[in-house]
Amino acid sequence: MTSFESIADGQRVMAILRGLPPAETVALANRIWDAGIRLVEVPIGSPEAVPALRAAVRAGAERGMRVGAGTVLTPAQVRVSAEAGAEYTVAPGLDLTVLSASLAAGLPHLPGAATATEVQHAYNAGCRWMKAFPAGALGTGWLRAVHGPFPDVAFVATGGLRAADVAEFLDAGARVVALGAALTDPDQLTSLTAVLRQAA
């Protein structure tokens, strides 16, 4: 099974395309891929979002891009993700049944964590990549502090962040910073492209 490490492949930003119709999801995904961002997640918290995931997966396949499914809360949603062609799953927290179902389907799973206890549980379940959620509320201090006892955990900072926050969270130790609603603003995408050039 492909690891999340290989899926991330040195990328520093993940795009979360939430709540858009399939055509708009694909259009935004293409703009994001054109900007050099390869990590794309489409949340499927509701059944109505599944067609957008399928459309993004098809568009990604044409460009050699991997698309993941987000807000995966149940084993049933893992099955839906796999059937839609998602290459990984993401959740806001850690549920061992969801983790097990995802791994059984051959999909790396990115669970969320917001406390040292949650990080420890995920770590002991074998996860070395986790989502720091909600990163906007946790702040960069949380990332710096939790890296002390868990130096080999890679965090994807997610939740309430904008392009202007990317550099600060990367400096604090996040391996990847995820942006959602901010990316529907063209100015945010332009700012993010500039940030990525500076980081490179």
C-alpha positions in Angstrom: 0.0 0.0 0.0 1.2 3.5 -0.8 2.1 5.5 2.3 0.9 9.0 3.0 4.6 10.0 3.0 4.9 9.1 -0.6 1.6 10.8 -1.5 2.7 14.0 0.2 6.0 13.7 -1.7 7.5 16.9 -0.4 4.4 19.0 -1.0 3.9 21.8 1.5 0.2 22.7 0.8 -2.9 20.7 0.6 -6.1 22.1 -1.0 -9.5 21.1 0.5 -12.3 21.5 -2.1 -15.5 21.5 0.1 -19.1 21.9 -0.9 -18.7 22.7 -4.6 -20.7 21.1 -7.4 -18.6 18.6 -9.5 -17.9 21.0 -12.4 -16.8 23.8 -10.0 -14.7 21.3 -8.1 -12.9 20.2 -11.2 -12.3 23.8 -12.4 -10.9 24.8 -9.0 -8.8 21.6 -8.9 -7.3 22.4 -12.2 -6.4 26.0 -11.1 -4.8 24.5 -8.0 -2.8 22.0 -10.0 -1.7 24.7 -12.4 -0.4 26.6 -9.4 1.8 23.7 -8.4 -0.3 22.3 -5.6 -0.6 18.5 -6.0 -2.4 17.5 -2.8 -6.2 17.7 -3.2 -8.8 16.5 -0.8 -12.6 16.5 -1.5 -14.6 16.1 1.7 -17.6 13.7 1.6 -19.3 14.6 4.8 -22.6 14.3 3.0 -23.7 11.9 0.2 -24.3 15.0 -2.1 -20.5 15.6 -2.1 -19.6 12.2 -3.5 -20.1 13.1 -7.2 -17.6 16.0 -6.7 -15.1 13.5 -5.4 -15.6 11.2 -8.4 -15.3 14.1 -10.8 -12.1 15.3 -9.1 -10.6 11.8 -9.2 -11.3 11.5 -12.9 -9.8 14.9 -13.6 -6.8 14.1 -11.5 -6.2 10.8 -13.3 -5.9 12.7 -16.6 -3.1 14.8 -15.1 -1.4 12.2 -12.9 -2.7 13.8 -9.7 -3.9 11.9 -6.6 -7.1 13.0 -4.9 -8.2 12.0 -1.4 -11.5 11.9 0.4 -12.0 14.0 3.5 -14.4 14.0 6.4 -14.4 10.2 6.3 -16.2 9.3 9.6 -17.4 5.7 9.1 -16.3 2.5 7.4 -19.2 3.0 5.0 -17.7 6.3 3.9 -14.3 4.5 3.4 -16.0 2.1 1.0 -17.6 5.0 -0.9 -14.2 6.7 -1.0 -12.5 3.6 -2.4 -15.3 3.1 -5.0 -14.9 6.7 -6.1 -11.2 6.1 -6.7 -9.8 8.2 -3.8 -6.2 7.4 -3.0 -6.3 8.3 0.7 -8.8 9.2 3.4 -8.8 12.1 5.9 -10.8 12.4 9.2 -11.2 15.2 11.8 -10.3 12.8 14.6 -9.1 9.3 15.3 -11.5 6.3 15.0 -9.8 3.0 15.0 -12.6 1.3 13.0 -12.2 3.9 10.2 -8.4 3.6 10.3 -8.7 -0.2 10.0 -11.3 0.0 7.2 -9.1 2.5 5.3 -6.0 0.4 5.6 -7.9 -2.7 4.6 -9.1 -0.9 1.4 -5.5 0.0 0.6 -5.9 3.7 1.4 -3.5 5.6 3.7 -5.5 7.3 6.5 -4.8 10.8 7.9 -6.5 11.1 11.3 -7.0 14.3 13.2 -5.6 15.2 16.6 -5.9 18.2 18.9 -4.3 16.9 22.1 -1.2 15.0 23.2 -3.4 12.1 24.2 -5.0 11.9 20.7 -1.6 12.1 19.1 -0.4 9.3 21.4 -3.4 7.1 20.5 -2.9 7.6 16.8 0.9 7.1 17.2 0.3 3.8 19.0 -2.1 2.8 16.2 0.7 3.1 13.7 0.0 6.6 12.3 3.0 8.8 11.6 1.1 11.4 9.7 -1.7 13.3 11.4 -3.9 16.3 10.9 -3.5 19.0 13.5 -7.2 20.1 13.7 -8.4 22.8 14.1 -5.0 24.4 13.5 -6.3 27.9 13.5 -7.5 27.5 17.1 -4.6 25.3 18.2 -2.0 27.8 16.9 1.6 27.4 16.0 2.6 27.0 19.7 0.7 23.7 19.9 2.7 22.4 16.9 6.0 23.4 18.5 5.1 21.9 21.9 3.8 18.6 20.6 6.9 18.0 18.5 8.9 17.6 21.7 7.5 14.2 22.7 6.6 13.2 19.1 9.5 14.3 16.9 8.8 11.8 14.2 5.1 12.7 13.6 4.4 14.7 10.5 1.5 17.1 10.9 -0.8 18.6 8.3 -2.1 21.8 9.8 -5.8 22.1 8.9 -8.7 24.3 9.8 -9.4 28.0 9.5 -6.1 28.9 7.8 -5.4 31.4 4.9 -2.5 31.9 2.6 -0.9 34.4 4.9 -0.7 31.7 7.6 1.2 29.1 5.5 4.7 30.3 6.2 4.2 30.7 9.9 2.8 27.1 10.3 5.6 25.7 8.2 8.1 27.5 10.3 6.5 26.0 13.4 7.0 22.5 12.1 4.0 21.6 10.0 5.0 19.4 7.1 1.9 20.5 5.1 -0.6 23.3 5.5 -4.1 22.7 4.3 -6.4 25.5 3.0 -10.1 25.1 2.3 -12.5 28.0 1.8 -9.6 30.5 1.3 -8.9 28.9 -2.1 -12.2 29.9 -3.6 -10.8 33.5 -3.4 -8.6 34.1 -6.5 -6.5 36.6 -4.5 -5.7 33.9 -1.9 -4.5 31.5 -4.6 -2.3 34.2 -6.1 -0.9 34.9 -2.6 -0.3 31.2 -2.0 1.6 30.9 -5.2 3.9 33.6 -4.1 4.4 32.0 -0.6 5.3 28.7 -2.3 7.9 30.3 -4.5 9.5 31.9 -1.4 9.4 28.5 0.4 11.1 26.8 -2.5 
